[in-house]
Amino acid sequence: MTRGPVWGAASEDLNATILVWPAGEGPAEHVNDARDVLYVVVEGSAQLAIDGEARELRAGDAVIVDKGARRALVAGPDGVRY
């Protein structure tokens, strides 16, 4: 099964990446001090924890995580593409 980054592009002002995780997997808790991060769920679902507060995301949902916030994501039962 595919996991992690499957597409990416970058310019001086923007980095864009599509990531895929199977059910129960995702990036470990971490902090991005360099920039805000926009999560847009394209397919599936995930639980995104921001500074310890968890929220469910489904296809079509979007949320911005401010730089400096601690975050972690776990894919839902059908995995996630975001």
C-alpha positions as CSV (number, residue, x, y, z in Angstrom):
1,M,0.0,0.0,0.0
2,T,1.2,3.5,-0.8
3,R,2.1,5.7,2.1
4,G,3.5,9.1,2.6
5,P,4.1,11.7,-0.2
6,V,2.8,10.8,-3.6
7,W,3.0,14.2,-5.3
8,G,4.7,17.5,-4.6
9,A,5.5,20.9,-6.1
10,A,7.3,23.9,-4.7
11,S,8.0,27.5,-5.5
12,E,9.6,30.3,-3.6
13,D,6.3,31.1,-1.9
14,L,4.4,27.8,-1.8
15,N,5.0,24.1,-1.1
16,A,2.2,21.7,-2.0
17,T,2.2,18.0,-1.2
18,I,-0.4,15.2,-1.5
19,L,0.1,12.5,1.2
20,V,-1.6,9.1,1.5
21,W,-1.8,6.9,4.6
22,P,-3.5,3.6,5.1
23,A,-5.9,3.1,8.1
24,G,-4.4,3.8,11.4
25,E,-1.2,5.3,10.0
26,G,0.1,8.9,9.6
27,P,2.8,11.3,10.5
28,A,3.9,11.3,14.2
29,E,3.3,14.4,16.3
30,H,5.6,17.2,15.3
31,V,5.9,21.0,15.0
32,N,6.4,23.1,11.8
33,D,8.0,26.4,12.9
34,A,8.6,27.6,9.4
35,R,5.0,28.1,8.0
36,D,1.3,27.5,8.4
37,V,0.0,24.3,6.9
38,L,-3.3,23.8,5.1
39,Y,-4.8,20.3,5.3
40,V,-7.5,19.5,2.7
41,V,-8.9,15.9,2.8
42,V,-9.4,14.7,-0.8
43,E,-10.4,11.1,0.0
44,G,-11.1,9.1,3.2
45,S,-11.0,10.5,6.7
46,A,-8.5,11.2,9.4
47,Q,-8.2,12.4,13.0
48,L,-6.0,15.5,13.2
49,A,-4.7,16.5,16.7
50,I,-3.6,20.1,17.0
51,D,-1.9,21.0,20.3
52,G,-3.6,17.9,21.9
53,E,-7.1,18.7,20.6
54,A,-8.4,16.1,18.2
55,R,-10.8,16.7,15.3
56,E,-12.3,14.4,12.7
57,L,-11.7,15.4,9.1
58,R,-13.6,13.9,6.1
59,A,-13.3,14.3,2.3
60,G,-13.9,18.0,1.5
61,D,-12.9,19.3,4.9
62,A,-10.1,21.8,5.2
63,V,-8.2,23.3,8.2
64,I,-5.2,25.5,8.6
65,V,-2.6,24.6,11.3
66,D,-0.7,27.7,12.5
67,K,3.1,27.5,12.5
68,G,4.4,26.5,15.9
69,A,1.4,24.3,16.7
70,R,2.0,20.7,17.6
71,R,0.2,18.3,15.3
72,A,-0.3,14.6,14.5
73,L,-2.6,12.9,12.0
74,V,-4.0,9.3,12.0
75,A,-5.9,7.9,8.9
76,G,-9.4,6.7,9.4
77,P,-10.7,3.2,8.7
78,D,-10.5,3.6,4.9
79,G,-7.2,5.5,4.9
80,V,-6.8,9.1,3.8
81,R,-5.5,11.2,0.9
82,Y,-4.8,14.8,1.7
